[in-house]
């Protein structure tokens, strides 16, 4: 089941193929009892948004989940309704919103570069800008700009998680899965902001 559509996860054959493809992956994400909840989650999404039935699906053991808007397919490597729901949340938000998707991709590109340059930039300012007021002003500007470019990605991640929470039958299980994942996203995205603020105090 390397290629297909998300609708296959509403059929016994599709669910069986998902389980069989991930049988060697040892994780609580892959508990067999989650299969019924995966089916319910996908059915709920399709019921509210019938076009989502045509979203492509790829099974990749070892990858929790991803959605690729350019080619309109989701990847899952776990039997977890919250993960599948999260990626369908992205699909709902992105597959027909071209301008929003372009803005999001641009912001993520800048944020990725910023994650690489934030530490050397902060250390360079500490080393070469002697005036404390000027240095702190520049650090504040960089910190604010970093938060601004991180915001679209975090909003999208939060939105996709909220969509997953709406459609998954076990809200507590979804919270345990999606809550830590969002915090991890936030920590990574806001790392440059924190580094620039740290530069004012070391």
Rosetta constraint file for C-alpha pairs under 8 A:
AtomPair CA 1 CA 14 HARMONIC 7.85 0.50
AtomPair CA 1 CA 17 HARMONIC 6.20 0.50
AtomPair CA 1 CA 18 HARMONIC 7.28 0.50
AtomPair CA 1 CA 21 HARMONIC 7.58 0.50
AtomPair CA 1 CA 58 HARMONIC 7.16 0.50
AtomPair CA 1 CA 59 HARMONIC 6.70 0.50
AtomPair CA 2 CA 57 HARMONIC 7.55 0.50
AtomPair CA 2 CA 58 HARMONIC 5.05 0.50
AtomPair CA 2 CA 59 HARMONIC 5.55 0.50
AtomPair CA 2 CA 60 HARMONIC 7.80 0.50
AtomPair CA 3 CA 56 HARMONIC 7.08 0.50
AtomPair CA 3 CA 57 HARMONIC 5.76 0.50
AtomPair CA 3 CA 58 HARMONIC 5.14 0.50
AtomPair CA 3 CA 59 HARMONIC 7.62 0.50
AtomPair CA 4 CA 8 HARMONIC 7.10 0.50
AtomPair CA 4 CA 56 HARMONIC 5.66 0.50
AtomPair CA 4 CA 57 HARMONIC 5.18 0.50
AtomPair CA 4 CA 58 HARMONIC 6.86 0.50
AtomPair CA 5 CA 53 HARMONIC 6.75 0.50
AtomPair CA 5 CA 54 HARMONIC 5.61 0.50
AtomPair CA 5 CA 55 HARMONIC 5.48 0.50
AtomPair CA 5 CA 56 HARMONIC 4.20 0.50
AtomPair CA 5 CA 57 HARMONIC 4.83 0.50
AtomPair CA 5 CA 73 HARMONIC 7.92 0.50
AtomPair CA 6 CA 10 HARMONIC 7.97 0.50
AtomPair CA 6 CA 42 HARMONIC 7.47 0.50
AtomPair CA 6 CA 52 HARMONIC 7.51 0.50
AtomPair CA 6 CA 53 HARMONIC 5.72 0.50
AtomPair CA 6 CA 54 HARMONIC 6.56 0.50
AtomPair CA 6 CA 55 HARMONIC 5.61 0.50
AtomPair CA 6 CA 56 HARMONIC 5.88 0.50
AtomPair CA 6 CA 57 HARMONIC 5.35 0.50
AtomPair CA 6 CA 74 HARMONIC 7.81 0.50
AtomPair CA 7 CA 11 HARMONIC 7.57 0.50
AtomPair CA 7 CA 42 HARMONIC 7.27 0.50
AtomPair CA 7 CA 43 HARMONIC 7.99 0.50
AtomPair CA 7 CA 53 HARMONIC 4.81 0.50
AtomPair CA 7 CA 54 HARMONIC 6.88 0.50
AtomPair CA 7 CA 55 HARMONIC 7.91 0.50
AtomPair CA 8 CA 13 HARMONIC 7.50 0.50
AtomPair CA 8 CA 14 HARMONIC 4.71 0.50
AtomPair CA 8 CA 15 HARMONIC 7.31 0.50
AtomPair CA 9 CA 14 HARMONIC 4.99 0.50
AtomPair CA 9 CA 15 HARMONIC 5.28 0.50
AtomPair CA 9 CA 18 HARMONIC 7.88 0.50
AtomPair CA 9 CA 38 HARMONIC 7.15 0.50
AtomPair CA 9 CA 39 HARMONIC 5.71 0.50
AtomPair CA 9 CA 42 HARMONIC 6.87 0.50
AtomPair CA 10 CA 14 HARMONIC 6.95 0.50
AtomPair CA 10 CA 15 HARMONIC 7.12 0.50
AtomPair CA 10 CA 38 HARMONIC 7.99 0.50
AtomPair CA 10 CA 39 HARMONIC 4.79 0.50
AtomPair CA 10 CA 40 HARMONIC 7.54 0.50
AtomPair CA 10 CA 42 HARMONIC 6.63 0.50
AtomPair CA 10 CA 43 HARMONIC 6.41 0.50
AtomPair CA 11 CA 15 HARMONIC 6.21 0.50
AtomPair CA 11 CA 39 HARMONIC 7.61 0.50
AtomPair CA 12 CA 16 HARMONIC 5.99 0.50
AtomPair CA 13 CA 17 HARMONIC 6.14 0.50
AtomPair CA 14 CA 18 HARMONIC 6.20 0.50
AtomPair CA 15 CA 19 HARMONIC 6.20 0.50
AtomPair CA 15 CA 35 HARMONIC 6.48 0.50
AtomPair CA 15 CA 39 HARMONIC 7.65 0.50
AtomPair CA 16 CA 20 HARMONIC 6.02 0.50
AtomPair CA 17 CA 21 HARMONIC 5.96 0.50
AtomPair CA 18 CA 22 HARMONIC 6.44 0.50
AtomPair CA 18 CA 59 HARMONIC 7.10 0.50
AtomPair CA 18 CA 79 HARMONIC 7.37 0.50
AtomPair CA 19 CA 23 HARMONIC 5.94 0.50
AtomPair CA 19 CA 30 HARMONIC 7.78 0.50
AtomPair CA 19 CA 32 HARMONIC 7.19 0.50
AtomPair CA 19 CA 35 HARMONIC 7.77 0.50
AtomPair CA 19 CA 79 HARMONIC 6.98 0.50
AtomPair CA 21 CA 59 HARMONIC 7.25 0.50
AtomPair CA 21 CA 61 HARMONIC 7.39 0.50
AtomPair CA 22 CA 30 HARMONIC 7.36 0.50
AtomPair CA 22 CA 61 HARMONIC 5.91 0.50
AtomPair CA 22 CA 77 HARMONIC 6.93 0.50
AtomPair CA 22 CA 78 HARMONIC 6.98 0.50
AtomPair CA 22 CA 79 HARMONIC 7.85 0.50
AtomPair CA 23 CA 30 HARMONIC 7.97 0.50
AtomPair CA 25 CA 30 HARMONIC 7.21 0.50
AtomPair CA 25 CA 61 HARMONIC 6.87 0.50
AtomPair CA 25 CA 62 HARMONIC 7.41 0.50
AtomPair CA 26 CA 30 HARMONIC 7.02 0.50
AtomPair CA 27 CA 31 HARMONIC 7.34 0.50
AtomPair CA 29 CA 78 HARMONIC 5.64 0.50
AtomPair CA 29 CA 79 HARMONIC 5.64 0.50
AtomPair CA 29 CA 80 HARMONIC 5.35 0.50
AtomPair CA 30 CA 34 HARMONIC 7.21 0.50
AtomPair CA 30 CA 78 HARMONIC 5.49 0.50
AtomPair CA 30 CA 79 HARMONIC 4.46 0.50
AtomPair CA 30 CA 80 HARMONIC 6.53 0.50
AtomPair CA 31 CA 35 HARMONIC 7.92 0.50
AtomPair CA 31 CA 79 HARMONIC 6.73 0.50
AtomPair CA 32 CA 79 HARMONIC 7.36 0.50
AtomPair CA 33 CA 37 HARMONIC 7.65 0.50
AtomPair CA 34 CA 38 HARMONIC 6.18 0.50
AtomPair CA 34 CA 79 HARMONIC 6.13 0.50
AtomPair CA 34 CA 80 HARMONIC 5.99 0.50
AtomPair CA 34 CA 81 HARMONIC 6.76 0.50
AtomPair CA 35 CA 39 HARMONIC 6.36 0.50
AtomPair CA 35 CA 79 HARMONIC 6.40 0.50
AtomPair CA 35 CA 80 HARMONIC 7.58 0.50
AtomPair CA 35 CA 81 HARMONIC 7.76 0.50
AtomPair CA 36 CA 40 HARMONIC 6.32 0.50
AtomPair CA 37 CA 41 HARMONIC 6.03 0.50
AtomPair CA 37 CA 80 HARMONIC 7.90 0.50
AtomPair CA 37 CA 81 HARMONIC 5.76 0.50
AtomPair CA 37 CA 168 HARMONIC 6.97 0.50
AtomPair CA 37 CA 169 HARMONIC 6.41 0.50
AtomPair CA 37 CA 170 HARMONIC 7.79 0.50
AtomPair CA 38 CA 42 HARMONIC 6.22 0.50
AtomPair CA 38 CA 79 HARMONIC 7.22 0.50
AtomPair CA 38 CA 80 HARMONIC 6.44 0.50
AtomPair CA 38 CA 81 HARMONIC 4.29 0.50
AtomPair CA 38 CA 82 HARMONIC 7.98 0.50
AtomPair CA 38 CA 84 HARMONIC 7.11 0.50
AtomPair CA 38 CA 168 HARMONIC 7.78 0.50
AtomPair CA 39 CA 43 HARMONIC 6.07 0.50
AtomPair CA 39 CA 81 HARMONIC 7.90 0.50
AtomPair CA 40 CA 44 HARMONIC 6.07 0.50
AtomPair CA 40 CA 167 HARMONIC 7.97 0.50
AtomPair CA 40 CA 168 HARMONIC 7.13 0.50
AtomPair CA 40 CA 169 HARMONIC 7.11 0.50
AtomPair CA 41 CA 45 HARMONIC 6.37 0.50
AtomPair CA 41 CA 81 HARMONIC 6.17 0.50
AtomPair CA 41 CA 84 HARMONIC 7.88 0.50
AtomPair CA 41 CA 85 HARMONIC 6.39 0.50
AtomPair CA 41 CA 164 HARMONIC 7.96 0.50
AtomPair CA 41 CA 167 HARMONIC 5.30 0.50
AtomPair CA 41 CA 168 HARMONIC 4.87 0.50
AtomPair CA 41 CA 169 HARMONIC 6.88 0.50
AtomPair CA 42 CA 46 HARMONIC 6.19 0.50
AtomPair CA 42 CA 84 HARMONIC 7.75 0.50
AtomPair CA 42 CA 85 HARMONIC 7.05 0.50
AtomPair CA 42 CA 167 HARMONIC 7.91 0.50
AtomPair CA 43 CA 47 HARMONIC 5.95 0.50
AtomPair CA 44 CA 48 HARMONIC 6.45 0.50
AtomPair CA 44 CA 167 HARMONIC 5.74 0.50
AtomPair CA 45 CA 49 HARMONIC 5.86 0.50
AtomPair CA 45 CA 50 HARMONIC 7.66 0.50
AtomPair CA 45 CA 52 HARMONIC 7.25 0.50
AtomPair CA 45 CA 85 HARMONIC 7.94 0.50
AtomPair CA 45 CA 88 HARMONIC 7.51 0.50
AtomPair CA 45 CA 167 HARMONIC 6.46 0.50
AtomPair CA 46 CA 50 HARMONIC 4.52 0.50
AtomPair CA 46 CA 51 HARMONIC 7.04 0.50
AtomPair CA 46 CA 52 HARMONIC 5.70 0.50
AtomPair CA 46 CA 53 HARMONIC 5.83 0.50
AtomPair CA 49 CA 92 HARMONIC 7.76 0.50
AtomPair CA 51 CA 55 HARMONIC 7.70 0.50
AtomPair CA 52 CA 88 HARMONIC 7.60 0.50
AtomPair CA 52 CA 91 HARMONIC 7.41 0.50
AtomPair CA 52 CA 92 HARMONIC 7.09 0.50
AtomPair CA 55 CA 72 HARMONIC 5.82 0.50
AtomPair CA 55 CA 73 HARMONIC 5.36 0.50
AtomPair CA 55 CA 74 HARMONIC 6.99 0.50
AtomPair CA 55 CA 91 HARMONIC 7.58 0.50
AtomPair CA 56 CA 72 HARMONIC 6.08 0.50
AtomPair CA 56 CA 73 HARMONIC 3.89 0.50
AtomPair CA 56 CA 74 HARMONIC 5.93 0.50
AtomPair CA 57 CA 73 HARMONIC 5.38 0.50
AtomPair CA 57 CA 74 HARMONIC 4.98 0.50
AtomPair CA 57 CA 75 HARMONIC 5.87 0.50
AtomPair CA 57 CA 76 HARMONIC 7.74 0.50
AtomPair CA 58 CA 73 HARMONIC 7.24 0.50
AtomPair CA 58 CA 74 HARMONIC 6.30 0.50
AtomPair CA 58 CA 75 HARMONIC 4.80 0.50
AtomPair CA 58 CA 76 HARMONIC 6.58 0.50
AtomPair CA 59 CA 75 HARMONIC 5.80 0.50
AtomPair CA 59 CA 76 HARMONIC 5.27 0.50
AtomPair CA 59 CA 77 HARMONIC 5.59 0.50
AtomPair CA 60 CA 75 HARMONIC 6.57 0.50
AtomPair CA 60 CA 76 HARMONIC 5.99 0.50
AtomPair CA 60 CA 77 HARMONIC 4.72 0.50
AtomPair CA 61 CA 76 HARMONIC 7.51 0.50
AtomPair CA 61 CA 77 HARMONIC 4.25 0.50
AtomPair CA 61 CA 78 HARMONIC 7.01 0.50
AtomPair CA 62 CA 77 HARMONIC 5.56 0.50
AtomPair CA 62 CA 78 HARMONIC 7.73 0.50
AtomPair CA 63 CA 75 HARMONIC 7.57 0.50
AtomPair CA 63 CA 76 HARMONIC 6.28 0.50
AtomPair CA 63 CA 77 HARMONIC 4.79 0.50
AtomPair CA 63 CA 78 HARMONIC 7.46 0.50
AtomPair CA 64 CA 75 HARMONIC 7.83 0.50
AtomPair CA 64 CA 76 HARMONIC 5.53 0.50
AtomPair CA 64 CA 77 HARMONIC 4.92 0.50
AtomPair CA 64 CA 78 HARMONIC 5.66 0.50
AtomPair CA 64 CA 83 HARMONIC 6.95 0.50
AtomPair CA 65 CA 74 HARMONIC 7.27 0.50
AtomPair CA 65 CA 75 HARMONIC 5.21 0.50
AtomPair CA 65 CA 76 HARMONIC 4.38 0.50
AtomPair CA 65 CA 77 HARMONIC 6.34 0.50
AtomPair CA 65 CA 78 HARMONIC 7.68 0.50
AtomPair CA 65 CA 83 HARMONIC 6.23 0.50
AtomPair CA 65 CA 84 HARMONIC 7.07 0.50
AtomPair CA 65 CA 87 HARMONIC 6.57 0.50
AtomPair CA 66 CA 74 HARMONIC 5.70 0.50
AtomPair CA 66 CA 75 HARMONIC 5.05 0.50
AtomPair CA 66 CA 76 HARMONIC 6.75 0.50
AtomPair CA 66 CA 87 HARMONIC 5.97 0.50
AtomPair CA 67 CA 72 HARMONIC 7.32 0.50
AtomPair CA 67 CA 73 HARMONIC 5.93 0.50
AtomPair CA 67 CA 74 HARMONIC 4.31 0.50
AtomPair CA 67 CA 75 HARMONIC 6.19 0.50
AtomPair CA 67 CA 87 HARMONIC 5.58 0.50
AtomPair CA 67 CA 88 HARMONIC 7.76 0.50
AtomPair CA 67 CA 90 HARMONIC 6.58 0.50
AtomPair CA 67 CA 91 HARMONIC 6.68 0.50
AtomPair CA 68 CA 72 HARMONIC 5.58 0.50
AtomPair CA 68 CA 73 HARMONIC 5.51 0.50
AtomPair CA 68 CA 74 HARMONIC 6.28 0.50
AtomPair CA 69 CA 73 HARMONIC 6.83 0.50
AtomPair CA 69 CA 91 HARMONIC 6.97 0.50
AtomPair CA 69 CA 94 HARMONIC 6.31 0.50
AtomPair CA 69 CA 95 HARMONIC 5.55 0.50
AtomPair CA 69 CA 101 HARMONIC 7.97 0.50
AtomPair CA 70 CA 95 HARMONIC 7.93 0.50
AtomPair CA 72 CA 91 HARMONIC 7.45 0.50
AtomPair CA 72 CA 95 HARMONIC 6.51 0.50
AtomPair CA 74 CA 87 HARMONIC 6.36 0.50
AtomPair CA 74 CA 88 HARMONIC 7.49 0.50
AtomPair CA 74 CA 91 HARMONIC 7.84 0.50
AtomPair CA 75 CA 87 HARMONIC 7.91 0.50
AtomPair CA 76 CA 83 HARMONIC 7.54 0.50
AtomPair CA 76 CA 84 HARMONIC 6.70 0.50
AtomPair CA 78 CA 83 HARMONIC 7.58 0.50
AtomPair CA 80 CA 84 HARMONIC 6.39 0.50
AtomPair CA 81 CA 85 HARMONIC 5.84 0.50
AtomPair CA 81 CA 168 HARMONIC 6.24 0.50
AtomPair CA 81 CA 174 HARMONIC 7.59 0.50
AtomPair CA 82 CA 86 HARMONIC 5.97 0.50
AtomPair CA 82 CA 164 HARMONIC 5.83 0.50
AtomPair CA 82 CA 165 HARMONIC 7.20 0.50
AtomPair CA 82 CA 168 HARMONIC 6.28 0.50
AtomPair CA 82 CA 173 HARMONIC 7.63 0.50
AtomPair CA 82 CA 174 HARMONIC 4.98 0.50
AtomPair CA 82 CA 177 HARMONIC 6.75 0.50
AtomPair CA 82 CA 178 HARMONIC 7.02 0.50
AtomPair CA 83 CA 87 HARMONIC 6.42 0.50
AtomPair CA 83 CA 164 HARMONIC 7.78 0.50
AtomPair CA 83 CA 177 HARMONIC 7.63 0.50
AtomPair CA 83 CA 178 HARMONIC 7.67 0.50
AtomPair CA 84 CA 88 HARMONIC 6.29 0.50
AtomPair CA 84 CA 164 HARMONIC 7.88 0.50
AtomPair CA 85 CA 89 HARMONIC 6.04 0.50
AtomPair CA 85 CA 160 HARMONIC 7.88 0.50
AtomPair CA 85 CA 161 HARMONIC 7.73 0.50
AtomPair CA 85 CA 163 HARMONIC 7.11 0.50
AtomPair CA 85 CA 164 HARMONIC 4.33 0.50
AtomPair CA 85 CA 165 HARMONIC 7.75 0.50
AtomPair CA 85 CA 167 HARMONIC 7.02 0.50
AtomPair CA 85 CA 168 HARMONIC 6.91 0.50
AtomPair CA 86 CA 90 HARMONIC 6.51 0.50
AtomPair CA 86 CA 160 HARMONIC 5.11 0.50
AtomPair CA 86 CA 161 HARMONIC 5.25 0.50
AtomPair CA 86 CA 163 HARMONIC 6.83 0.50
AtomPair CA 86 CA 164 HARMONIC 4.89 0.50
AtomPair CA 87 CA 91 HARMONIC 6.29 0.50
AtomPair CA 87 CA 160 HARMONIC 7.00 0.50
AtomPair CA 88 CA 92 HARMONIC 6.06 0.50
AtomPair CA 88 CA 160 HARMONIC 7.53 0.50
AtomPair CA 88 CA 164 HARMONIC 7.56 0.50
AtomPair CA 89 CA 93 HARMONIC 6.31 0.50
AtomPair CA 89 CA 159 HARMONIC 7.24 0.50
AtomPair CA 89 CA 160 HARMONIC 4.20 0.50
AtomPair CA 89 CA 161 HARMONIC 6.95 0.50
AtomPair CA 89 CA 162 HARMONIC 7.94 0.50
AtomPair CA 89 CA 163 HARMONIC 5.25 0.50
AtomPair CA 89 CA 164 HARMONIC 6.17 0.50
AtomPair CA 90 CA 94 HARMONIC 5.89 0.50
AtomPair CA 90 CA 95 HARMONIC 7.98 0.50
AtomPair CA 90 CA 156 HARMONIC 7.44 0.50
AtomPair CA 90 CA 157 HARMONIC 7.83 0.50
AtomPair CA 90 CA 159 HARMONIC 7.95 0.50
AtomPair CA 90 CA 160 HARMONIC 5.27 0.50
AtomPair CA 91 CA 95 HARMONIC 5.36 0.50
AtomPair CA 92 CA 96 HARMONIC 7.94 0.50
AtomPair CA 93 CA 97 HARMONIC 6.91 0.50
AtomPair CA 93 CA 160 HARMONIC 7.69 0.50
AtomPair CA 94 CA 98 HARMONIC 7.12 0.50
AtomPair CA 94 CA 100 HARMONIC 7.27 0.50
AtomPair CA 94 CA 101 HARMONIC 5.87 0.50
AtomPair CA 97 CA 101 HARMONIC 6.02 0.50
AtomPair CA 98 CA 102 HARMONIC 6.16 0.50
AtomPair CA 99 CA 103 HARMONIC 6.24 0.50
AtomPair CA 100 CA 104 HARMONIC 6.08 0.50
AtomPair CA 101 CA 105 HARMONIC 6.07 0.50
AtomPair CA 102 CA 106 HARMONIC 6.10 0.50
AtomPair CA 103 CA 107 HARMONIC 6.14 0.50
AtomPair CA 104 CA 108 HARMONIC 6.14 0.50
AtomPair CA 104 CA 152 HARMONIC 6.01 0.50
AtomPair CA 104 CA 153 HARMONIC 6.38 0.50
AtomPair CA 105 CA 109 HARMONIC 6.11 0.50
AtomPair CA 106 CA 110 HARMONIC 6.36 0.50
AtomPair CA 107 CA 111 HARMONIC 6.03 0.50
AtomPair CA 107 CA 149 HARMONIC 5.22 0.50
AtomPair CA 107 CA 150 HARMONIC 6.95 0.50
AtomPair CA 107 CA 152 HARMONIC 6.86 0.50
AtomPair CA 107 CA 153 HARMONIC 7.35 0.50
AtomPair CA 108 CA 112 HARMONIC 6.02 0.50
AtomPair CA 108 CA 149 HARMONIC 7.19 0.50
AtomPair CA 108 CA 150 HARMONIC 7.10 0.50
AtomPair CA 108 CA 153 HARMONIC 6.51 0.50
AtomPair CA 109 CA 113 HARMONIC 6.48 0.50
AtomPair CA 110 CA 114 HARMONIC 6.10 0.50
AtomPair CA 110 CA 149 HARMONIC 6.87 0.50
AtomPair CA 111 CA 115 HARMONIC 6.15 0.50
AtomPair CA 111 CA 146 HARMONIC 7.10 0.50
AtomPair CA 111 CA 149 HARMONIC 5.85 0.50
AtomPair CA 111 CA 150 HARMONIC 5.99 0.50
AtomPair CA 111 CA 189 HARMONIC 7.24 0.50
AtomPair CA 112 CA 116 HARMONIC 6.77 0.50
AtomPair CA 113 CA 117 HARMONIC 6.41 0.50
AtomPair CA 114 CA 118 HARMONIC 5.56 0.50
AtomPair CA 114 CA 146 HARMONIC 7.24 0.50
AtomPair CA 114 CA 192 HARMONIC 6.76 0.50
AtomPair CA 115 CA 119 HARMONIC 7.97 0.50
AtomPair CA 115 CA 189 HARMONIC 7.70 0.50
AtomPair CA 115 CA 191 HARMONIC 7.11 0.50
AtomPair CA 115 CA 192 HARMONIC 5.80 0.50
AtomPair CA 117 CA 121 HARMONIC 5.85 0.50
AtomPair CA 118 CA 122 HARMONIC 6.03 0.50
AtomPair CA 118 CA 192 HARMONIC 5.33 0.50
AtomPair CA 118 CA 195 HARMONIC 6.85 0.50
AtomPair CA 118 CA 196 HARMONIC 7.18 0.50
AtomPair CA 119 CA 123 HARMONIC 6.19 0.50
AtomPair CA 119 CA 192 HARMONIC 7.42 0.50
AtomPair CA 119 CA 195 HARMONIC 6.59 0.50
AtomPair CA 119 CA 196 HARMONIC 7.93 0.50
AtomPair CA 120 CA 124 HARMONIC 5.93 0.50
AtomPair CA 121 CA 125 HARMONIC 6.24 0.50
AtomPair CA 122 CA 126 HARMONIC 6.32 0.50
AtomPair CA 122 CA 139 HARMONIC 7.44 0.50
AtomPair CA 122 CA 195 HARMONIC 7.09 0.50
AtomPair CA 122 CA 196 HARMONIC 5.91 0.50
AtomPair CA 122 CA 199 HARMONIC 5.91 0.50
AtomPair CA 123 CA 127 HARMONIC 6.13 0.50
AtomPair CA 123 CA 199 HARMONIC 7.36 0.50
AtomPair CA 124 CA 128 HARMONIC 5.90 0.50
AtomPair CA 124 CA 129 HARMONIC 7.92 0.50
AtomPair CA 125 CA 129 HARMONIC 5.31 0.50
AtomPair CA 125 CA 135 HARMONIC 6.49 0.50
AtomPair CA 126 CA 130 HARMONIC 7.47 0.50
AtomPair CA 126 CA 135 HARMONIC 7.35 0.50
AtomPair CA 126 CA 199 HARMONIC 6.94 0.50
AtomPair CA 129 CA 134 HARMONIC 7.52 0.50
AtomPair CA 129 CA 135 HARMONIC 5.89 0.50
AtomPair CA 130 CA 135 HARMONIC 7.31 0.50
AtomPair CA 131 CA 135 HARMONIC 6.11 0.50
AtomPair CA 132 CA 136 HARMONIC 5.99 0.50
AtomPair CA 133 CA 137 HARMONIC 6.09 0.50
AtomPair CA 134 CA 138 HARMONIC 6.29 0.50
AtomPair CA 135 CA 139 HARMONIC 6.16 0.50
AtomPair CA 135 CA 200 HARMONIC 7.80 0.50
AtomPair CA 136 CA 140 HARMONIC 6.02 0.50
AtomPair CA 136 CA 199 HARMONIC 7.99 0.50
AtomPair CA 136 CA 200 HARMONIC 5.76 0.50
AtomPair CA 137 CA 141 HARMONIC 6.31 0.50
AtomPair CA 138 CA 142 HARMONIC 6.20 0.50
AtomPair CA 139 CA 143 HARMONIC 5.94 0.50
AtomPair CA 139 CA 196 HARMONIC 5.34 0.50
AtomPair CA 139 CA 197 HARMONIC 6.66 0.50
AtomPair CA 139 CA 199 HARMONIC 7.16 0.50
AtomPair CA 139 CA 200 HARMONIC 7.16 0.50
AtomPair CA 140 CA 144 HARMONIC 6.09 0.50
AtomPair CA 140 CA 196 HARMONIC 7.08 0.50
AtomPair CA 140 CA 197 HARMONIC 6.92 0.50
AtomPair CA 141 CA 145 HARMONIC 6.10 0.50
AtomPair CA 142 CA 146 HARMONIC 6.00 0.50
AtomPair CA 142 CA 193 HARMONIC 7.48 0.50
AtomPair CA 142 CA 196 HARMONIC 6.72 0.50
AtomPair CA 143 CA 147 HARMONIC 6.33 0.50
AtomPair CA 143 CA 192 HARMONIC 7.00 0.50
AtomPair CA 143 CA 193 HARMONIC 4.45 0.50
AtomPair CA 143 CA 194 HARMONIC 7.33 0.50
AtomPair CA 143 CA 195 HARMONIC 8.00 0.50
AtomPair CA 143 CA 196 HARMONIC 5.39 0.50
AtomPair CA 143 CA 197 HARMONIC 6.54 0.50
AtomPair CA 144 CA 148 HARMONIC 6.22 0.50
AtomPair CA 144 CA 193 HARMONIC 7.03 0.50
AtomPair CA 145 CA 149 HARMONIC 6.34 0.50
AtomPair CA 146 CA 150 HARMONIC 6.18 0.50
AtomPair CA 146 CA 190 HARMONIC 7.37 0.50
AtomPair CA 146 CA 192 HARMONIC 6.30 0.50
AtomPair CA 146 CA 193 HARMONIC 5.50 0.50
AtomPair CA 147 CA 151 HARMONIC 6.05 0.50
AtomPair CA 147 CA 190 HARMONIC 6.42 0.50
AtomPair CA 147 CA 193 HARMONIC 5.97 0.50
AtomPair CA 148 CA 152 HARMONIC 7.72 0.50
AtomPair CA 149 CA 153 HARMONIC 7.99 0.50
AtomPair CA 150 CA 154 HARMONIC 6.43 0.50
AtomPair CA 150 CA 189 HARMONIC 5.58 0.50
AtomPair CA 150 CA 190 HARMONIC 6.71 0.50
AtomPair CA 151 CA 155 HARMONIC 6.03 0.50
AtomPair CA 152 CA 156 HARMONIC 6.19 0.50
AtomPair CA 153 CA 157 HARMONIC 6.21 0.50
AtomPair CA 154 CA 158 HARMONIC 6.09 0.50
AtomPair CA 154 CA 185 HARMONIC 7.25 0.50
AtomPair CA 154 CA 186 HARMONIC 6.59 0.50
AtomPair CA 154 CA 189 HARMONIC 7.62 0.50
AtomPair CA 155 CA 159 HARMONIC 6.03 0.50
AtomPair CA 156 CA 160 HARMONIC 6.13 0.50
AtomPair CA 157 CA 161 HARMONIC 6.23 0.50
AtomPair CA 157 CA 182 HARMONIC 6.96 0.50
AtomPair CA 158 CA 162 HARMONIC 6.16 0.50
AtomPair CA 158 CA 182 HARMONIC 7.04 0.50
AtomPair CA 159 CA 163 HARMONIC 6.26 0.50
AtomPair CA 160 CA 164 HARMONIC 6.25 0.50
AtomPair CA 161 CA 165 HARMONIC 6.16 0.50
AtomPair CA 161 CA 178 HARMONIC 6.41 0.50
AtomPair CA 162 CA 166 HARMONIC 6.27 0.50
AtomPair CA 163 CA 167 HARMONIC 6.51 0.50
AtomPair CA 164 CA 168 HARMONIC 5.93 0.50
AtomPair CA 164 CA 174 HARMONIC 7.63 0.50
AtomPair CA 165 CA 171 HARMONIC 6.06 0.50
AtomPair CA 165 CA 174 HARMONIC 6.28 0.50
AtomPair CA 165 CA 175 HARMONIC 7.53 0.50
AtomPair CA 168 CA 174 HARMONIC 7.05 0.50
AtomPair CA 170 CA 174 HARMONIC 6.32 0.50
AtomPair CA 171 CA 175 HARMONIC 6.10 0.50
AtomPair CA 172 CA 176 HARMONIC 6.28 0.50
AtomPair CA 173 CA 177 HARMONIC 6.32 0.50
AtomPair CA 174 CA 178 HARMONIC 5.84 0.50
AtomPair CA 174 CA 179 HARMONIC 7.94 0.50
AtomPair CA 175 CA 179 HARMONIC 5.28 0.50
AtomPair CA 176 CA 180 HARMONIC 6.88 0.50
AtomPair CA 177 CA 181 HARMONIC 6.66 0.50
AtomPair CA 178 CA 182 HARMONIC 6.04 0.50
AtomPair CA 179 CA 183 HARMONIC 6.37 0.50
AtomPair CA 180 CA 184 HARMONIC 6.15 0.50
AtomPair CA 181 CA 185 HARMONIC 6.33 0.50
AtomPair CA 182 CA 186 HARMONIC 6.10 0.50
AtomPair CA 183 CA 187 HARMONIC 6.06 0.50
AtomPair CA 184 CA 188 HARMONIC 6.26 0.50
AtomPair CA 185 CA 189 HARMONIC 6.04 0.50
AtomPair CA 186 CA 190 HARMONIC 5.88 0.50
AtomPair CA 187 CA 191 HARMONIC 5.90 0.50
AtomPair CA 190 CA 194 HARMONIC 6.37 0.50
AtomPair CA 191 CA 195 HARMONIC 6.16 0.50
AtomPair CA 192 CA 196 HARMONIC 6.18 0.50
AtomPair CA 193 CA 197 HARMONIC 6.37 0.50
AtomPair CA 194 CA 198 HARMONIC 6.01 0.50
AtomPair CA 195 CA 199 HARMONIC 6.21 0.50
AtomPair CA 196 CA 200 HARMONIC 7.14 0.50
AtomPair CA 197 CA 201 HARMONIC 7.45 0.50
AtomPair CA 198 CA 202 HARMONIC 6.47 0.50
